[in-house]
Amino acid sequence: MSDATTAMGAVAGLATAASSAAICVCLILILRPALRRYALAKPNERSSHEEPTPQGGGIAVIFATITVASLGISGLGVPVGSPLVTVWGAAIAMAGVGVTDDIRPLGVLPRLLLQAIAVAALIYALPEDLRVIAGLPKWAERTFLFFSALWLVNLVNFMDGIDWITVAEVVPITAALAVIGFLGVLSLDALVVSLALGGAMIGFSYFNRPVAKLFLGDVGSLPIGLLLGWLLALLAGRGFLTAAILLPLYYLADATLTLLRRLWNGEKFWRAHRSHFYQRATDRGLRVTEVVARVFAVNLGLAALAVVTVVFRRSTTDVVALLCGVALVGWLLNALARGRS
């Protein structure tokens, strides 16, 4: 690839992200009066806020992502084919589940069933020849991907509990995926979706800065988790499973360890709580900005390690990168658990 082509690609990528951010901001400004009236998040056991705050910013994030990505892909001369249309449909359906839950909470089982249907559509939309784990029967691999994506959807939702934390997670992941896409590993549609989603989250971040004036809501966190699941599955299917594990490793570790700890203690894990490491950190004296800064820094490190495994495609690189990633996340979890002590 020539330097001129690379420069043009970078400019187009920045334009895609900037367009998505701008559309997200404009739509939030339009929707904010309605969200204040109909979608207030009232403080509960899980909350880090003390005053009712509008939620539903995810509507703008998902709308901007789908609109800009679809236009960008079409502009590159690539048809928006049925697999991507299925992914969009699954994301919109997941957003529908989220907005319903934001306004009038659903029961655990109905919510999980509706999520499972959307995730099943996502798995169906994956390329027929996509393989993640060599030697595993395809039906077993697709089952594994289904439950992995369903867990990712829910852990993104679980972890969206303080200002800016989902921004600090999604922006580094999508930036790394965009870099990997520019390296030719991901398809053009995955590259453009990464740029559009990252840009939309940057646009949303202005309204979600501490103290937040707007939350994503389930209408945002659920489909964001779904789209990340699709992108990471595509990355793993290209032979980069280590990179796909590294990118969401902090969220995976915090949410999974918290769930296991609550199960061990006999707690009702589906109830609202403040047991996540990042929540314990704020309860123990760290400011929200201090927590998010640590999370963002570690996610940048994980993103860099993921890119390294793509550039240097060796098993030793994968092992070293994964060990470094585990060490980074372990340090972060320990720092969050200690708080200011």
Secondary structure, DSSP 8 states (H G I E B T S, - for coil): --HHHHHHHHHHHHHHHHHHHHHHHHHHHHHHHHHHHH-EE---TT-S-SS-EEB-HHHHHHHHHHHHHHHHHHHTT----HHHHHHHHHHHHHHHHHHHHHHS---HHHHHHHHHHHHHHHHHHS-TT--SSTTS-HHHHHHHHHHHHHHHHHHHHHH--STTHHHHHHHHHHHHHHHHHHTTSS-HHHHHHHHHHHHHHHHHHHHHSSS-S-B--HHHHHHHHHHHHHHHHHHHHTT-HHHHHHTTHHHHHHHHHHHHHHHHTT--TTS----SHHHHHHHTT--HHHHHHHHHHHHHHHHHHHHHHHHS--HHHHHHHHHHHHHHHHHHHHHHHHTT-
